[in-house]
Amino acid sequence: MGWHRCRLNSLCSSTQTSCCAPKQHPLLLRHFADPQLAAAAPRVRGLPQKESSWVLRYENARSSLDHGPDASSVRPHSPHSWLSTTCLLARTRAIGEGFRADMRVAEDVDLVWRLVHDGWRVRYEPQSVVEHQHRSSVEAWLGRKFIYGTGAALLAQRHGALVAPAVMSPWAGIVLGALAAQRAWSVPAASAATLIATAVNLHRLRRTTPELGARTVLALRLSTFGLTSAAAQGLALTLRHWWPAAAAAASISPRARRLVLMAALADAGWEYGRLKPRMDPFRFALARRLDDCAYGLGVWIGAWRARSVRALLPTRPKRSRVSCCATAAQGRRRLLHVPCDGTNSVRGREAGDHE
């Protein structure tokens, strides 16, 4: 029965491969005190079972369905830009027809983005947990990753630049491009772009942060955060979304080979230290690259089928007076060590990685 035929005020949807304990529902229901909240979803963890394969150990550590331990609102171009609907509690008045009938992949991303576009809010609540049976065979796992990747082109047709694999300012793109070139001028050019960006931030913050010392510290922190975010997205572009182009370049260029090798080592080392999976570093690194290759190949095949490269193109963040003020307020909260909801740094599931 379709969601549009449901006469209840709220509906909990759960897949046949997941398990949700009844005590988890109140943790989600409390968010519906907000009349503008359309949906809330719990954290998705793997079912307790014997980890008989390295694929299952990898999925239990870094599943595409697990959005991590940080609660957040969900909206495009944010640390939590989409929401898995493995288990979803939703307001029926908001979701209307629910999933699009013509979308067999990325339908959860499409639903969330339509809700946000219509003025509703969506919430991720990791204190509520459901357990999901992950795929354990290599063939099924890689096949699902490939299918996820093909959904990027479908999203690009419906939502345009929201599906961009990276969201970064022009100065951050200049820094990454200069460093990737590995020339004598690379470091000076990257340093000059960073200094200019810091000066621009310092100028933009003059109204929200009048005191020069605090404004300087905040501008430096914003530039640093921009660099780290751009670096994480640069790794994702090289190893995941653009890997066919990177592999082609590496086959003829020593600099490209060095870039890909350094990116792969940095990515695997960072993620292994962050996640502490129950597997050795070599198998984890191998699983990371297979994950990226399967998903990235799906993105390229989907783009070829759609005859459009939009799903492969980065975009720049939209700025306005309101967003500048919000950025300054977030920065001041960070300086005061006060948590700011939804501002956690990129966790490794990059912008545009819609699984």
N, C-alpha and C positions, 0 to 999 in steps of 0.2 A: 504494500500500500504506500502511495506517495506521501511525502510530507504535507503537501497542500491539502490532503484529505483529512489530516489530523485536526481534531477539534479541541485538543488540550492546549493550555497556555504555554507549556514547555514540553520538549520531547528529548529523550536521551537516545542517541543512535550509537550502536556498538557493532563492530564487525564480528563474524563468527570465529575469528582467530584471536580474539582478545577477551580478557576477563576483568570485570569491574565489580569490586565489592560494594554492597549497598551503602556502607559507611562512608564511601568516597563521595557520594552524591551531595550531601550537605555542604561539603567544602566548595563545590561548584555553585550550588544554589544561592549561597550568601551573596555572590556577586550580582545576582539579579535584583538586588535592592536598587541598583542603578537602572532607571526606566529606559535608558538608551543602550543598555547592553543587549546585544543580539545573541551572543553565543559565548560559551566558555568550554575549555577543554583541559583535561588533566595531562600529566606527564605519562609517556608511554615507555615502559621498561620491558625487558625480556622476561618471558615466563621462566620460573625456576626449573631448570632441567639439566641433565648431564650435558656438559659442553663437549660433545663428541667430535666436533670439527673446529678448525681454526676460523672458518667462516662464522660459525655461531659465536665464538668468543669475540670476534671483531664486531659483529652486530650488537652483542650485548654491551660493548664498550662505546660504539659509535653508530648507533642506528639512525637512519634518516628520519625516523618517526620520533626520536627523543630530542626535545628542544632544550634540554638542560635544566639546571636547578633554579634558574632565576625567573621569578614571576614577572609578567609584563603585559601591557596592552599589545595588541597585534595590529600592525598596519604596514603597508608597503614602504620599502626603503627605510626600514628600522631594523634593530638587532633581531627582532622577531617579526619577520615580514610575512609569514604564512603560518598556518596551523593544521596539524594533522587531524583528520576527522575519524581516526581509529575509534575514538569515543568522543562524542560531542553532546553537550547539553545546550539546547537552543530555544529561543523564543519563536514560536511558530509564526506569529504575526510578522516577525522580521524576515525570516528566511523564505517566506512565500513558496515558490515552486521548488526550492532547494537546489540540488545539483542540476546542471544542464544535462539534458538527455543525450546530447550529441558529444559529450566529453567523457571519455573512458579513462583518461589520465589527467592529472593536475586539476581535477574537479574540485578538490578541497581548497586549493589556492584561489581558483576562480570564485568560489563561493565567498571566501573571506574578503577578497578585494571588492566584490560587488556590495557586500554589506557595509564595508568602510566607505565606499563611494556614495552609498545612499545615506550616510550620516550616522550609522550605527557604530557601536563599539564592540570589540571582540577581545576576550581575555584568555590568557594562558595561566593556569594555576598548577604549579608543580607539586604543591603539598598534597594534591589529589593524584593518585597513581593508579593506572591500569596496567595489566600485564598482557603482552602480545607474543604470539608464537612466531619467532623470526624464521626465515628460511635458512636451512642449514647446508644445502648442497650448492656447490659452486655454480652449476648451470642455472638453477632457479634464482640464485642471488644476483648474478650478473645480468640475467635476462630482465629482472625487475628493475635494476639500475638503468639499463638501456631504455626501458619503457618510460621510466621517470624522465629521462633526458628528452625524449621526443615530445613531452608535454610543453617544453619551453616555447616552441614555435606556435602551438595552439594558444598559449597565453599571450604571446606577442600579437597575434591577430586580434585578440579581444581587449587587451590592456596596454598595448604599446610599450612605452619605455619602462613601465613598472617591472617588466621581466628582465631588465638589463642585468647582465652577469656581474657588473661592477658599477658602483656609484661613487665617483670621486671628483674633486675639484680639478680644474685644468692644471693648477700648479702641482698637484700631487701626480697627475699623469706625466707632466714634464719631468718631475723627479724620477719616477719609475723608468721612463724612457731613457733618460740620461744615464742612469745607473746600469740599465740593461745593455746599453751600447758598449760599456766597458772600454771607454777610450780615455785618453789623457785628460780630456776636458770634462769627463763625466761628473767627478766629485765637485769641481768648482761650479759647474752648471746647476747641479742639484742643490748645492749650498746657497747659491744666489736665488734660486726659485723659492727655497724655504725662507730665506731672509725677507724677500719681497712679500710672501704670504703672511709672515708674522707682522710685518709693518702694516699690511692691509687690515689684519685682525685688530691691531692696536688702534687703528683709526676708526674702525667700525664700532669698537666698544667704548668710545669716548663718552657717549651719552648714558649708557647703562652702568658704566664703571668709571666715574670721574677721576678717582685717585690714580695717579700715574703708576705707582709701584704695584698696586693690585692689578691694574689693567695690563701691565707688562707681563706679570706672572701668568695671568689668565691667557693672554695672547700666546705665550710660549707653550702653555699646556694644550691649547687648542691646536697649535701647529704640530705638537708632538703626537697628539691623538690622531690628527689627520694623517700623519706619516705612518703610524703603526697600522691604522685601518687600511690605508692604501697598500702597504706592504702585504698585508694578509690577502687583500683582494688581488694583488699582483700575482701572488703564489697561486691563487685559485685560477686565474686566467691562464697562466702558463701550464699548469698541471692538469686542469680539469676542463674548463670550457674551450680553451684554444689549443689543447694538446696536439691535435693533428697538425696544425700549423707549426707549433713548436717542434714537433718531431721532424717535420720536413726541413725546417731550418737547421736543426741539430745534425741532420744527415750530411750537410754541406758546409757548416760553419763551426769551427772550434769554439768561438765565443758563445754561440747558441748552445752547444753541448755543455759548456761550462755553466752557463746560466741554468739550464734544465737540471743538471746534476746538483748544483747548489740549492736550487729551489726544492728539489725532491728531498734532499737531506734535511733542510731546514724545516720543511713541512712535517715530515715523519718524526723528527726529533721533538718538535714542539708538541705535536698531538700526542705522542707517546708519553711525554712527561706530564701533560695535562690530564690525560685520561687514565693513565696507569692500568692498561688492559691486562687481562690474565693470559698473555701470550708473549713470546719473545719479540724483541725489536725487529728482527729480520722479517718474520711473518707479518707483523703489523705493517711494516713499510710496504711489503708486497701487496697486502690487502688494500692499503690506501691507494696505491697506484692502479690496481685493478678496478677499484671503486670509481676512481676518477676517469679512467679510460672508458669504462662501460657507459657512465653517465654522459661524458663529453661526446662520445660517438653518437649517442642518442640525440644530443642537441644538434649535432651537425646533420644527421640524417633527417631529423625533423625540419631543420631549416631548408634542406634540399627539397623535401617533399612540398613545403609551403612556398618554395621559390622566393624566400626572403631571408636576409641575414639579420633581421632586427633582433632576434633572440641572442645574437652573438655580440652586439654592439654595447659598449659601456655608455653610461649617461652621467650627467653632472647633477649635483643636488640643487633643488630649487631653493632659492633664498628670498626672504622678504623681511620687512622690518620686524614682523612678529617672530619669525624664526630666529633672527639675530638676537632679539631680546631673550627668547627661550634658551638659545645657546649660551648666552652670557649668564643667565640664571642657573643653568645646569653647571656651568663652569664654577660659579661661586659656591654652589652646594658641594662640588667635589673638593674645592679648597678647604671647606669647612668639615670635610669627611662625613657629610650627610648623604645617605644613599638616595639616589634619584631613580625612580622607577623607569625601567626601560632603557637606561643609558649604558648597559653593560657593553663592553667592547666586543668586537667580532669574535665569535667562539669557534670559528672554523667552518660553520655552515654559511657560506657566503651569500651575498645578495645575488638573487637569481637562481639559486640552487633550490628549485621548487620540487621537492620530492614528497 
